[in-house]
Amino acid sequence: MIMPLLQGSSNTRQRAWAWAEPPHIIIGTPDEVTQMVTRGGVRINSVKMVVVDEVDACLGKGGFVAASSGVGGTLHELLSRHLNPTYQEVERVATNMELADGRTARLSTMDESDLSNDSNNNNNNSGTNYADKYRQTIFASATIPQHNHFMRQCVQNGWTLREPIRVNVSPGELVPPTLKHVYVVCRDKSTKVGGLRRWMKKELKNVDGDNEESSSSSGPTKILIFCDPRRPLDMLGDILAKDFNGVVWKEGYTHKQEEGYHSVISVLRMEDSLGTRAAAMEGFRGPDDRTGVARTYDSRGNNGGGGNDGDGEGGDDKLRILLSTDLTARGIDIPNISVVINFDLPNDNEGDTYVHRGGRAGRLGSKGKVMSLITADQEFVLERLANKLSLDIRCVARQDKKKKR
């Protein structure tokens, strides 16, 4: 049984089920899993594997573990305390060790050598620690800066008993080679919306005309636009809907509402309020084949995947646009995204976010395009990013400076 945890969810029946019959696999954020562990919803001594996906998201500058605050702090507490790899061994040794007067030995008096010696004596001198044998911890990410330093930190922070083994399964390139990288220089920030509209109209015209410069050969297009969380995404969605004869996705959306429109615009953002953020995530990752925003954006929902319309129409022939914050930069796999647009450049200087954003397109060898909207004073930032990632990012349009009267 697999149990996804939805932070802030009002699905009390699902949570009660998890407590009554603990699932075999639990998927959740560090906050969600920590709450379930501390409330007794997880039998710690029965955990056989811990997987931390996108582990670099908890790292601070220079690849250091941000153990003091935010996601990094919660993850550190979860791995070093609640899911510490020595948990089972400490519990077993503490149970078996008694002092002469019958009192149980205090855990604080035992160090790692005590555990190792006791483990060797109780496992036929095999030298295999109980926790090593039965608990596996996996850290995964496409981008881990200073991985050697990170592996040492895993031991220092008590996440693992020994340095992890690094397994590199990448093809040797962080960014898919099938992606084309371009940028448009806008006169100033106030002209970026206009620059976006003009570029998209030109790009979609190329798609319809089967132009070689287009990111896809023909057919409908899926465009993912990344914006700063402070942007009025709803307003931008309304503008694009007018430009492309579209309808903006709303709660309770059905495919019948797409009839007569050429495009569907969805908006997804990470809200400051936990309740609002949870509601957005619940709509995006809903149980019915990615209901809500993701079902709207992913036309696979039309083919018996969980849509409630039953007509199987209205999705495959639509232009689909998703306006999002970095909430969708990681862990989202929606096929046939042909264009990723950085309306706002990522804030990090390492290029990790640029890599993850661009990775939403060009998946499984398909062609794609990453377009960044910048101002003239940001051009050097993009050039530095291109050098760091060994990318060829070309300027395809440049707005003329406003002439002084």
C-alpha positions as a Markdown table, in Angstrom:
| # | Residue | x | y | z |
|---|---|---|---|---|
| 1 | Met | 0.0 | 0.0 | 0.0 |
| 2 | Ile | 1.3 | 3.4 | -1.0 |
| 3 | Met | 0.2 | 6.5 | 1.0 |
| 4 | Pro | 0.9 | 10.0 | -0.3 |
| 5 | Leu | 0.8 | 12.7 | 2.4 |
| 6 | Leu | -0.8 | 16.0 | 1.5 |
| 7 | Gln | 0.4 | 18.8 | 3.7 |
| 8 | Gly | -2.5 | 20.6 | 5.3 |
| 9 | Ser | -5.0 | 18.3 | 3.6 |
| 10 | Ser | -8.5 | 18.0 | 5.1 |
| 11 | Asn | -8.6 | 14.3 | 4.0 |
| 12 | Thr | -9.0 | 13.0 | 7.5 |
| 13 | Arg | -10.2 | 9.6 | 6.3 |
| 14 | Gln | -6.9 | 9.0 | 4.4 |
| 15 | Arg | -4.8 | 10.1 | 7.4 |
| 16 | Ala | -6.8 | 7.9 | 9.8 |
| 17 | Trp | -6.2 | 5.0 | 7.4 |
| 18 | Ala | -2.5 | 5.6 | 7.5 |
| 19 | Trp | -2.5 | 5.5 | 11.3 |
| 20 | Ala | -4.7 | 2.4 | 11.6 |
| 21 | Glu | -2.8 | 0.4 | 8.9 |
| 22 | Pro | 0.7 | 1.8 | 8.3 |
| 23 | Pro | 1.5 | 1.8 | 4.5 |
| 24 | His | 4.4 | 0.1 | 2.9 |
| 25 | Ile | 5.6 | 3.2 | 1.1 |
| 26 | Ile | 5.1 | 6.8 | 2.4 |
| 27 | Ile | 5.7 | 9.7 | 0.0 |
| 28 | Gly | 5.7 | 13.2 | 1.5 |
| 29 | Thr | 7.7 | 16.4 | 2.3 |
| 30 | Pro | 10.1 | 16.4 | 5.2 |
| 31 | Asp | 7.5 | 18.3 | 7.3 |
| 32 | Glu | 4.8 | 15.8 | 6.5 |
| 33 | Val | 6.9 | 12.7 | 7.2 |
| 34 | Thr | 8.2 | 14.2 | 10.4 |
| 35 | Gln | 4.7 | 14.9 | 11.7 |
| 36 | Met | 3.7 | 11.3 | 10.9 |
| 37 | Val | 6.8 | 9.9 | 12.7 |
| 38 | Thr | 6.4 | 12.1 | 15.8 |
| 39 | Arg | 2.7 | 11.2 | 16.1 |
| 40 | Gly | 3.4 | 7.5 | 16.0 |
| 41 | Gly | 2.2 | 6.8 | 12.4 |
| 42 | Val | 5.4 | 5.2 | 11.4 |
| 43 | Arg | 7.0 | 2.2 | 13.0 |
| 44 | Ile | 10.6 | 3.5 | 13.0 |
| 45 | Asn | 12.2 | 0.1 | 13.6 |
| 46 | Ser | 10.5 | -1.3 | 10.5 |
| 47 | Val | 11.8 | 1.3 | 8.1 |
| 48 | Lys | 14.1 | -0.5 | 5.5 |
| 49 | Met | 14.7 | 2.3 | 3.1 |
| 50 | Val | 14.8 | 6.1 | 3.2 |
| 51 | Val | 14.9 | 8.0 | -0.2 |
| 52 | Val | 15.5 | 11.7 | -0.3 |
| 53 | Asp | 14.8 | 13.1 | -3.8 |
| 54 | Glu | 16.0 | 16.5 | -4.9 |
| 55 | Val | 18.3 | 16.5 | -1.8 |
| 56 | Asp | 20.1 | 19.6 | -3.2 |
| 57 | Ala | 17.0 | 21.7 | -2.4 |
| 58 | Cys | 18.0 | 21.6 | 1.3 |
| 59 | Leu | 21.6 | 22.7 | 0.7 |
| 60 | Gly | 22.8 | 26.2 | 1.3 |
| 61 | Lys | 25.6 | 28.1 | -0.5 |
| 62 | Gly | 28.7 | 26.1 | -1.3 |
| 63 | Gly | 26.8 | 22.8 | -0.9 |
| 64 | Phe | 26.5 | 23.0 | 2.9 |
| 65 | Val | 23.6 | 21.4 | 4.6 |
| 66 | Ala | 21.2 | 24.1 | 5.8 |
| 67 | Ala | 20.4 | 22.4 | 9.1 |
| 68 | Ser | 19.3 | 25.5 | 10.9 |
| 69 | Ser | 16.1 | 26.5 | 9.1 |
| 70 | Gly | 13.6 | 25.8 | 6.4 |
| 71 | Val | 13.4 | 22.5 | 4.5 |
| 72 | Gly | 17.0 | 21.7 | 5.3 |
| 73 | Gly | 16.4 | 22.0 | 9.1 |
| 74 | Thr | 13.4 | 19.7 | 9.0 |
| 75 | Leu | 15.2 | 17.2 | 6.8 |
| 76 | His | 18.2 | 17.3 | 9.2 |
| 77 | Glu | 16.0 | 16.6 | 12.2 |
| 78 | Leu | 14.2 | 13.8 | 10.4 |
| 79 | Leu | 17.3 | 12.0 | 9.3 |
| 80 | Ser | 19.6 | 12.6 | 12.2 |
| 81 | Arg | 17.0 | 12.0 | 14.9 |
| 82 | His | 13.8 | 10.3 | 13.9 |
| 83 | Leu | 15.2 | 8.1 | 11.1 |
| 84 | Asn | 18.8 | 7.9 | 12.3 |
| 85 | Pro | 20.5 | 4.8 | 10.8 |
| 86 | Thr | 21.6 | 3.7 | 14.2 |
| 87 | Tyr | 18.1 | 3.8 | 15.7 |
| 88 | Gln | 17.5 | 0.0 | 15.6 |
| 89 | Glu | 20.9 | -0.8 | 16.8 |
| 90 | Val | 20.8 | 1.6 | 19.7 |
| 91 | Glu | 17.4 | 0.3 | 20.8 |
| 92 | Arg | 18.6 | -3.3 | 20.6 |
| 93 | Val | 21.9 | -2.7 | 22.5 |
| 94 | Ala | 20.1 | -0.6 | 25.1 |
| 95 | Thr | 17.7 | -3.4 | 25.7 |
| 96 | Asn | 20.4 | -6.1 | 26.2 |
| 97 | Met | 22.9 | -4.0 | 28.2 |
| 98 | Glu | 22.3 | -3.9 | 31.9 |
| 99 | Leu | 24.5 | -2.7 | 34.7 |
| 100 | Ala | 25.4 | -4.7 | 37.7 |
| 101 | Asp | 22.6 | -3.3 | 39.9 |
| 102 | Gly | 20.0 | -4.1 | 37.2 |
| 103 | Arg | 19.6 | -0.6 | 35.8 |
| 104 | Thr | 19.5 | -0.2 | 32.1 |
| 105 | Ala | 22.6 | 1.6 | 30.5 |
| 106 | Arg | 22.0 | 5.1 | 29.4 |
| 107 | Leu | 22.1 | 5.7 | 25.7 |
| 108 | Ser | 24.3 | 8.8 | 26.1 |
| 109 | Thr | 27.1 | 6.6 | 27.5 |
| 110 | Met | 27.4 | 4.6 | 24.3 |
| 111 | Asp | 29.3 | 5.6 | 21.3 |
| 112 | Glu | 29.7 | 4.2 | 17.8 |
| 113 | Ser | 32.5 | 1.9 | 18.9 |
| 114 | Asp | 30.1 | 0.3 | 21.4 |
| 115 | Leu | 27.6 | -0.3 | 18.7 |
| 116 | Ser | 30.1 | -1.7 | 16.3 |
| 117 | Asn | 31.6 | -4.1 | 18.9 |
| 118 | Asp | 28.2 | -5.3 | 20.0 |
| 119 | Ser | 27.1 | -5.7 | 16.4 |
| 120 | Asn | 30.2 | -7.8 | 15.6 |
| 121 | Asn | 29.5 | -10.0 | 18.6 |
| 122 | Asn | 25.9 | -10.6 | 17.7 |
| 123 | Asn | 26.2 | -11.1 | 14.0 |
| 124 | Asn | 28.6 | -14.1 | 13.9 |
| 125 | Asn | 31.6 | -11.6 | 13.7 |
| 126 | Ser | 30.6 | -10.7 | 10.2 |
| 127 | Gly | 31.4 | -7.0 | 10.8 |
| 128 | Thr | 28.1 | -6.0 | 9.3 |
| 129 | Asn | 26.2 | -3.5 | 11.4 |
| 130 | Tyr | 22.5 | -4.2 | 11.9 |
| 131 | Ala | 21.4 | -0.9 | 10.6 |
| 132 | Asp | 23.8 | -1.1 | 7.7 |
| 133 | Lys | 22.3 | -4.4 | 6.7 |
| 134 | Tyr | 18.7 | -3.5 | 7.0 |
| 135 | Arg | 18.5 | 0.3 | 6.5 |
| 136 | Gln | 19.4 | 1.9 | 3.2 |
| 137 | Thr | 19.5 | 5.6 | 2.6 |
| 138 | Ile | 19.4 | 7.0 | -1.0 |
| 139 | Phe | 20.0 | 10.7 | -1.9 |
| 140 | Ala | 19.0 | 11.6 | -5.4 |
| 141 | Ser | 19.3 | 14.8 | -7.5 |
| 142 | Ala | 20.4 | 16.0 | -10.9 |
| 143 | Thr | 22.5 | 18.6 | -9.3 |
| 144 | Ile | 24.6 | 18.1 | -6.1 |
| 145 | Pro | 27.3 | 20.8 | -5.8 |
| 146 | Gln | 30.6 | 19.5 | -4.3 |
| 147 | His | 29.4 | 15.9 | -4.0 |
| 148 | Asn | 32.5 | 14.8 | -2.1 |
| 149 | His | 31.9 | 17.4 | 0.6 |
| 150 | Phe | 28.2 | 16.4 | 0.7 |
| 151 | Met | 29.0 | 12.8 | 1.3 |
| 152 | Arg | 31.3 | 13.7 | 4.2 |
| 153 | Gln | 28.5 | 15.8 | 5.7 |
| 154 | Cys | 26.1 | 12.9 | 5.6 |
| 155 | Val | 28.3 | 11.2 | 8.2 |
| 156 | Gln | 29.0 | 14.3 | 10.2 |
| 157 | Asn | 25.3 | 15.1 | 10.5 |
| 158 | Gly | 24.4 | 11.6 | 11.5 |
| 159 | Trp | 22.4 | 10.9 | 8.3 |
| 160 | Thr | 24.4 | 7.8 | 7.5 |
| 161 | Leu | 26.9 | 5.6 | 9.3 |
| 162 | Arg | 29.5 | 5.8 | 6.5 |
| 163 | Glu | 30.1 | 7.9 | 3.4 |
| 164 | Pro | 27.5 | 7.1 | 0.7 |
| 165 | Ile | 28.6 | 5.5 | -2.5 |
| 166 | Arg | 28.2 | 8.0 | -5.4 |
| 167 | Val | 26.4 | 6.5 | -8.4 |
| 168 | Asn | 26.4 | 8.7 | -11.5 |
| 169 | Val | 23.6 | 7.8 | -13.9 |
| 170 | Ser | 23.6 | 11.0 | -15.9 |
| 171 | Pro | 24.5 | 10.9 | -19.6 |
| 172 | Gly | 27.4 | 13.3 | -19.0 |
| 173 | Glu | 25.4 | 16.4 | -19.7 |
| 174 | Leu | 23.2 | 18.3 | -17.1 |
| 175 | Val | 20.9 | 19.7 | -19.8 |
| 176 | Pro | 19.4 | 17.5 | -22.6 |
| 177 | Pro | 21.3 | 18.1 | -25.8 |
| 178 | Thr | 18.0 | 18.2 | -27.7 |
| 179 | Leu | 17.2 | 21.6 | -26.1 |
| 180 | Lys | 17.8 | 24.8 | -27.9 |
| 181 | His | 18.5 | 27.8 | -25.7 |
| 182 | Val | 17.6 | 31.4 | -26.7 |
| 183 | Tyr | 16.9 | 34.7 | -25.0 |
| 184 | Val | 15.1 | 38.0 | -25.7 |
| 185 | Val | 16.5 | 41.3 | -24.5 |
| 186 | Cys | 13.7 | 43.7 | -23.4 |
| 187 | Arg | 14.1 | 47.4 | -23.0 |
| 188 | Asp | 13.1 | 47.3 | -19.3 |
| 189 | Lys | 11.0 | 45.3 | -16.9 |
| 190 | Ser | 7.8 | 47.1 | -18.0 |
| 191 | Thr | 8.2 | 45.8 | -21.5 |
| 192 | Lys | 8.7 | 42.1 | -20.6 |
| 193 | Val | 5.0 | 41.2 | -21.0 |
| 194 | Gly | 4.9 | 42.7 | -24.5 |
| 195 | Gly | 8.1 | 40.9 | -25.3 |
| 196 | Leu | 6.6 | 37.6 | -24.2 |
| 197 | Arg | 3.5 | 38.1 | -26.2 |
| 198 | Arg | 5.4 | 38.9 | -29.4 |
| 199 | Trp | 7.8 | 36.0 | -29.1 |
| 200 | Met | 5.0 | 33.5 | -28.3 |
| 201 | Lys | 3.0 | 34.6 | -31.3 |
| 202 | Lys | 6.0 | 34.2 | -33.6 |
| 203 | Glu | 6.9 | 30.8 | -32.1 |
| 204 | Leu | 3.3 | 29.5 | -32.5 |
| 205 | Lys | 3.2 | 30.8 | -36.0 |
| 206 | Asn | 6.4 | 28.8 | -36.7 |
| 207 | Val | 4.7 | 25.7 | -35.2 |
| 208 | Asp | 1.6 | 26.1 | -37.4 |
| 209 | Gly | 3.8 | 26.6 | -40.4 |
| 210 | Asp | 6.1 | 23.7 | -39.7 |
| 211 | Asn | 9.1 | 26.0 | -39.5 |
| 212 | Glu | 12.5 | 24.3 | -38.9 |
| 213 | Glu | 13.2 | 27.0 | -36.2 |
| 214 | Ser | 10.3 | 25.9 | -34.1 |
| 215 | Ser | 10.7 | 23.7 | -31.1 |
| 216 | Ser | 8.3 | 21.1 | -32.5 |
| 217 | Ser | 7.5 | 20.0 | -36.0 |
| 218 | Ser | 3.8 | 20.4 | -36.0 |
| 219 | Gly | 0.6 | 20.1 | -33.9 |
| 220 | Pro | -0.4 | 21.6 | -30.6 |
| 221 | Thr | 2.1 | 23.0 | -28.2 |
| 222 | Lys | 2.6 | 22.9 | -24.4 |
| 223 | Ile | 4.3 | 25.9 | -23.0 |
| 224 | Leu | 5.6 | 26.1 | -19.4 |
| 225 | Ile | 6.3 | 29.7 | -18.2 |
| 226 | Phe | 8.2 | 30.2 | -14.9 |
| 227 | Cys | 7.7 | 33.5 | -13.1 |
| 228 | Asp | 8.7 | 35.1 | -9.8 |
| 229 | Pro | 6.2 | 34.4 | -7.0 |
| 230 | Arg | 5.5 | 38.1 | -6.7 |
| 231 | Arg | 4.2 | 38.3 | -10.2 |
| 232 | Pro | 0.4 | 38.8 | -10.8 |
| 233 | Leu | 0.1 | 35.4 | -12.6 |
| 234 | Asp | -3.7 | 35.7 | -12.8 |
| 235 | Met | -3.4 | 39.0 | -14.7 |
| 236 | Leu | -0.8 | 37.6 | -17.0 |
| 237 | Gly | -3.0 | 34.5 | -17.6 |
| 238 | Asp | -5.9 | 36.8 | -18.7 |
| 239 | Ile | -3.6 | 38.6 | -21.1 |
| 240 | Leu | -2.5 | 35.4 | -22.8 |
| 241 | Ala | -6.0 | 34.1 | -22.9 |
| 242 | Lys | -7.1 | 37.1 | -24.9 |
| 243 | Asp | -4.1 | 36.8 | -27.2 |
| 244 | Phe | -4.6 | 33.1 | -28.0 |
| 245 | Asn | -8.4 | 32.8 | -27.8 |
| 246 | Gly | -8.1 | 30.9 | -24.5 |
| 247 | Val | -9.9 | 30.1 | -21.3 |
| 248 | Val | -8.2 | 30.4 | -17.9 |
| 249 | Trp | -8.5 | 27.3 | -15.7 |
| 250 | Lys | -10.7 | 27.7 | -12.6 |
| 251 | Glu | -11.6 | 25.4 | -9.8 |
| 252 | Gly | -14.2 | 22.9 | -11.0 |
| 253 | Tyr | -12.8 | 22.9 | -14.5 |
| 254 | Thr | -14.2 | 20.4 | -17.1 |
| 255 | His | -13.2 | 19.8 | -20.7 |
| 256 | Lys | -16.6 | 21.0 | -21.8 |
| 257 | Gln | -15.5 | 24.5 | -20.9 |
| 258 | Glu | -12.7 | 24.2 | -23.5 |
| 259 | Glu | -15.2 | 24.0 | -26.4 |
| 260 | Gly | -14.8 | 27.0 | -28.7 |
| 261 | Tyr | -11.4 | 28.0 | -27.4 |
| 262 | His | -8.0 | 27.5 | -29.0 |
| 263 | Ser | -6.0 | 27.5 | -25.8 |
| 264 | Val | -6.1 | 26.6 | -22.1 |
| 265 | Ile | -4.2 | 28.7 | -19.6 |
| 266 | Ser | -3.5 | 27.3 | -16.1 |
| 267 | Val | -2.0 | 29.1 | -13.1 |
| 268 | Leu | -0.1 | 27.4 | -10.3 |
| 269 | Arg | 1.9 | 29.1 | -7.6 |
| 270 | Met | 3.4 | 28.4 | -4.1 |
| 271 | Glu | 1.4 | 30.6 | -1.7 |
| 272 | Asp | 2.7 | 31.9 | 1.6 |
| 273 | Ser | -0.3 | 30.6 | 3.5 |
| 274 | Leu | 0.0 | 26.9 | 4.3 |
| 275 | Gly | -3.7 | 26.3 | 3.7 |
| 276 | Thr | -3.7 | 28.1 | 0.3 |
| 277 | Arg | -0.5 | 26.3 | -0.7 |
| 278 | Ala | -1.9 | 23.0 | 0.3 |
| 279 | Ala | -5.1 | 23.6 | -1.7 |
| 280 | Ala | -3.1 | 24.4 | -4.8 |
| 281 | Met | -0.9 | 21.3 | -4.4 |
| 282 | Glu | -4.0 | 19.2 | -3.8 |
| 283 | Gly | -5.5 | 20.5 | -7.0 |
| 284 | Phe | -2.3 | 19.9 | -8.9 |
| 285 | Arg | -1.5 | 16.4 | -7.6 |
| 286 | Gly | -5.1 | 15.3 | -7.1 |
| 287 | Pro | -5.9 | 11.6 | -6.9 |
| 288 | Asp | -7.8 | 11.4 | -10.1 |
| 289 | Asp | -4.9 | 11.2 | -12.7 |
| 290 | Arg | -3.4 | 14.6 | -11.6 |
| 291 | Thr | -6.7 | 16.4 | -11.3 |
| 292 | Gly | -7.0 | 20.2 | -11.2 |
| 293 | Val | -4.2 | 22.2 | -12.8 |
| 294 | Ala | -2.1 | 19.2 | -13.8 |
| 295 | Arg | -5.0 | 17.3 | -15.4 |
| 296 | Thr | -5.9 | 20.5 | -17.4 |
| 297 | Tyr | -2.3 | 20.9 | -18.5 |
| 298 | Asp | -1.7 | 17.3 | -19.3 |
| 299 | Ser | -4.0 | 16.2 | -22.2 |
| 300 | Arg | -3.4 | 12.6 | -21.2 |
| 301 | Gly | -6.3 | 13.1 | -18.8 |
| 302 | Asn | -8.7 | 13.0 | -21.7 |
| 303 | Asn | -8.0 | 9.3 | -22.5 |
| 304 | Gly | -9.7 | 7.5 | -19.6 |
| 305 | Gly | -7.2 | 8.8 | -17.1 |
| 306 | Gly | -9.6 | 10.2 | -14.6 |
| 307 | Gly | -11.4 | 13.1 | -16.3 |
| 308 | Asn | -15.1 | 13.2 | -15.3 |
| 309 | Asp | -16.4 | 14.4 | -18.7 |
| 310 | Gly | -16.6 | 11.1 | -20.4 |
| 311 | Asp | -16.5 | 12.6 | -23.8 |
| 312 | Gly | -12.8 | 12.2 | -24.4 |
| 313 | Glu | -12.7 | 15.4 | -26.4 |
| 314 | Gly | -11.3 | 18.9 | -26.1 |
| 315 | Gly | -7.7 | 18.3 | -25.1 |
| 316 | Asp | -5.5 | 17.1 | -27.8 |
| 317 | Asp | -6.1 | 20.0 | -30.2 |
| 318 | Lys | -5.5 | 22.8 | -27.6 |
| 319 | Leu | -2.6 | 25.0 | -27.0 |
| 320 | Arg | -1.8 | 24.5 | -23.3 |
| 321 | Ile | 0.0 | 27.1 | -21.2 |
| 322 | Leu | 1.0 | 26.7 | -17.6 |
| 323 | Leu | 2.1 | 29.8 | -15.6 |
| 324 | Ser | 4.0 | 28.6 | -12.5 |
| 325 | Thr | 6.5 | 29.4 | -9.9 |
| 326 | Asp | 9.4 | 27.0 | -9.2 |
| 327 | Leu | 6.9 | 24.6 | -7.7 |
| 328 | Thr | 7.0 | 22.7 | -11.0 |
| 329 | Ala | 10.7 | 23.1 | -11.6 |
| 330 | Arg | 11.4 | 19.7 | -10.0 |
| 331 | Gly | 9.8 | 16.3 | -10.0 |
| 332 | Ile | 7.1 | 17.0 | -12.6 |
| 333 | Asp | 7.1 | 14.8 | -15.7 |
| 334 | Ile | 4.5 | 15.9 | -18.3 |
| 335 | Pro | 5.3 | 14.6 | -21.8 |
| 336 | Asn | 5.4 | 16.8 | -24.9 |
| 337 | Ile | 6.3 | 20.1 | -23.3 |
| 338 | Ser | 8.0 | 21.8 | -26.2 |
| 339 | Val | 8.8 | 25.2 | -24.7 |
| 340 | Val | 10.0 | 26.4 | -21.3 |
| 341 | Ile | 10.0 | 30.2 | -20.8 |
| 342 | Asn | 11.9 | 31.9 | -18.0 |
| 343 | Phe | 9.8 | 35.0 | -17.7 |
| 344 | Asp | 12.1 | 35.7 | -14.6 |
| 345 | Leu | 15.6 | 34.3 | -14.4 |
| 346 | Pro | 16.2 | 32.0 | -11.4 |
| 347 | Asn | 17.6 | 33.6 | -8.3 |
| 348 | Asp | 20.5 | 31.1 | -7.8 |
| 349 | Asn | 23.9 | 31.7 | -9.2 |
| 350 | Glu | 24.9 | 28.1 | -9.5 |
| 351 | Gly | 22.5 | 27.4 | -12.5 |
| 352 | Asp | 20.8 | 24.4 | -10.7 |
| 353 | Thr | 17.3 | 26.0 | -11.0 |
| 354 | Tyr | 17.9 | 26.8 | -14.7 |
| 355 | Val | 18.8 | 23.1 | -15.3 |
| 356 | His | 15.8 | 21.8 | -13.5 |
| 357 | Arg | 13.4 | 24.2 | -15.2 |
| 358 | Gly | 14.8 | 23.4 | -18.7 |
| 359 | Gly | 14.6 | 19.7 | -17.9 |
| 360 | Arg | 10.8 | 19.9 | -18.1 |
| 361 | Ala | 11.2 | 20.0 | -21.9 |
| 362 | Gly | 13.2 | 17.9 | -24.2 |
| 363 | Arg | 12.5 | 14.7 | -22.2 |
| 364 | Leu | 13.3 | 11.3 | -23.6 |
| 365 | Gly | 15.2 | 12.6 | -26.6 |
| 366 | Ser | 12.4 | 14.9 | -27.8 |
| 367 | Lys | 13.2 | 18.4 | -29.1 |
| 368 | Gly | 12.5 | 21.5 | -27.0 |
| 369 | Lys | 13.3 | 25.1 | -26.5 |
| 370 | Val | 14.2 | 27.2 | -23.4 |
| 371 | Met | 13.6 | 30.9 | -23.8 |
| 372 | Ser | 14.6 | 33.5 | -21.2 |
| 373 | Leu | 13.3 | 37.1 | -21.1 |
| 374 | Ile | 15.9 | 39.5 | -19.7 |
| 375 | Thr | 16.7 | 43.1 | -19.6 |
| 376 | Ala | 20.0 | 44.5 | -20.9 |
| 377 | Asp | 21.6 | 44.6 | -17.5 |
| 378 | Gln | 20.9 | 40.9 | -17.0 |
| 379 | Glu | 22.7 | 39.8 | -20.2 |
| 380 | Phe | 26.0 | 39.3 | -18.4 |
| 381 | Val | 24.2 | 37.1 | -15.8 |
| 382 | Leu | 22.9 | 34.8 | -18.6 |
| 383 | Glu | 26.3 | 34.7 | -20.3 |
| 384 | Arg | 28.0 | 33.7 | -17.0 |
| 385 | Leu | 25.3 | 31.0 | -16.6 |
| 386 | Ala | 25.9 | 29.7 | -20.1 |
| 387 | Asn | 29.7 | 29.5 | -19.5 |
| 388 | Lys | 29.1 | 27.6 | -16.2 |
| 389 | Leu | 26.8 | 25.1 | -17.8 |
| 390 | Ser | 28.6 | 24.9 | -21.1 |
| 391 | Leu | 25.6 | 26.0 | -23.1 |
| 392 | Asp | 25.1 | 27.9 | -26.3 |
| 393 | Ile | 22.4 | 30.5 | -25.4 |
| 394 | Arg | 21.7 | 32.8 | -28.4 |
| 395 | Cys | 19.9 | 36.2 | -28.6 |
| 396 | Val | 17.0 | 36.0 | -31.0 |
| 397 | Ala | 15.5 | 39.4 | -30.4 |
| 398 | Arg | 16.4 | 42.7 | -28.9 |
| 399 | Gln | 14.1 | 45.6 | -28.2 |
| 400 | Asp | 15.5 | 49.0 | -29.3 |
| 401 | Lys | 16.1 | 51.5 | -26.5 |
| 402 | Lys | 13.4 | 54.1 | -26.2 |
| 403 | Lys | 14.5 | 57.2 | -28.1 |
| 404 | Lys | 14.7 | 60.4 | -26.0 |
| 405 | Arg | 12.7 | 63.3 | -27.3 |
